[in-house]
Amino acid sequence: MLSNTSSNYHVEYMDVTKHWNPDSEAFAGGDALVTRLSQGWQMKKEVQIEQRILAGNRQIMIYHIELTRDGQTIKMPVLRNPYVNALMRRGDYTLVPVQQES
């Protein structure tokens, strides 16, 4: 198994770290995800993706990522952006649509 370091995510150094807490923000950004990865958290290979329609028929996509470290697990909903899209492609993750409730 390959070592999971920030260099795997094309981040040579982190000049800014981003803390994310689900009690204060509904969604994380790619910077918060990279911060967790640089702290040794590992992403599960299966990632759920959800489409939400907002007012004015605006669409957002959310990656629901499960991270583990030292026996702890956290779920991090991350807003889709070009950096996170590229991370998903390079990491060979399996994207699974979130089942919408009827």
KOLFI-629498 format. One line per 8 residues: their letters; for each residue x, y, z of C-alpha. Coordinates in steps of 0.001 Angstrom, whole numbers, plus 500000, padded with zeros to 6 digits. Layout:
<sites>
A> X,Y,Z  ... $
</sites>
This chain:
<sites>
MLSNTSSN> 500000,500000,500000  501277,503449,499125  502035,505992,501791  499329,508635,502018  501076,511994,502284  500127,515488,501213  502462,515126,498202  500019,512514,496845 $
YHVEYMDV> 497521,515372,496559  499917,517773,494807  500368,519932,497883  504039,520678,498450  503427,522642,501625  500423,523899,503472  500642,527627,504052  497090,527656,505387 $
TKHWNPDS> 495345,524978,507381  491581,524897,507482  489696,523527,510456  486220,522147,509769  483570,521217,512324  480149,519831,511328  478537,521791,514175  479562,525103,512623 $
EAFAGGDA> 479589,524416,508868  477296,522107,506897  479945,521485,504220  483729,521508,504098  485900,522901,501346  488760,521166,499580  491240,522999,501813  489726,521401,504936 $
LVTRLSQG> 489933,517975,503275  493615,518454,502389  494293,519615,505961  492821,516367,507319  494772,514270,504804  498015,516026,505760  497225,515176,509399  497218,511455,508574 $
WQMKKEVQ> 493529,510812,507912  492822,508210,505196  489931,508374,502730  487712,505354,502195  487812,504346,498506  484017,504521,498117  482747,508106,498071  479101,509052,497857 $
IEQRILAG> 478151,511975,495643  474959,513972,496068  473294,516526,493818  471241,519251,495468  469048,521777,493734  468941,525196,495375  466703,528204,494822  466709,529485,491277 $
NRQIMIYH> 467401,525946,490038  471087,526263,491001  472836,522916,491390  475604,521931,493799  477384,518597,494141  478613,517272,497469  481132,514495,498022  480357,512543,501212 $
IELTRDGQ> 483808,511350,502289  484557,508951,505133  487936,509498,506785  489671,507212,509286  492690,507606,511569  493774,505649,514650  490444,503832,514897  488401,507040,514602 $
TIKMPVLR> 486003,507681,511737  484542,510988,510595  482205,511800,507740  483026,514966,505839  480650,516428,503231  482891,518344,500799  481643,520802,498190  482636,519818,494685 $
NPYVNALM> 485228,522006,492990  487889,521442,490300  490602,520522,492840  488442,517933,494631  487272,516532,491264  490919,516007,490246  491711,514413,493617  488895,511906,493079 $
RRGDYTLV> 490153,511015,489584  493813,510625,490629  492929,508591,493717  490906,506016,491803  487910,506464,494099  484560,504840,493371  481753,507401,493229  478374,506137,494340 $
PVQQES> 475228,508298,494026  473475,509071,497306  470084,507394,497358  467460,510132,497403  464500,509629,499751  461145,509526,497976 $
</sites>
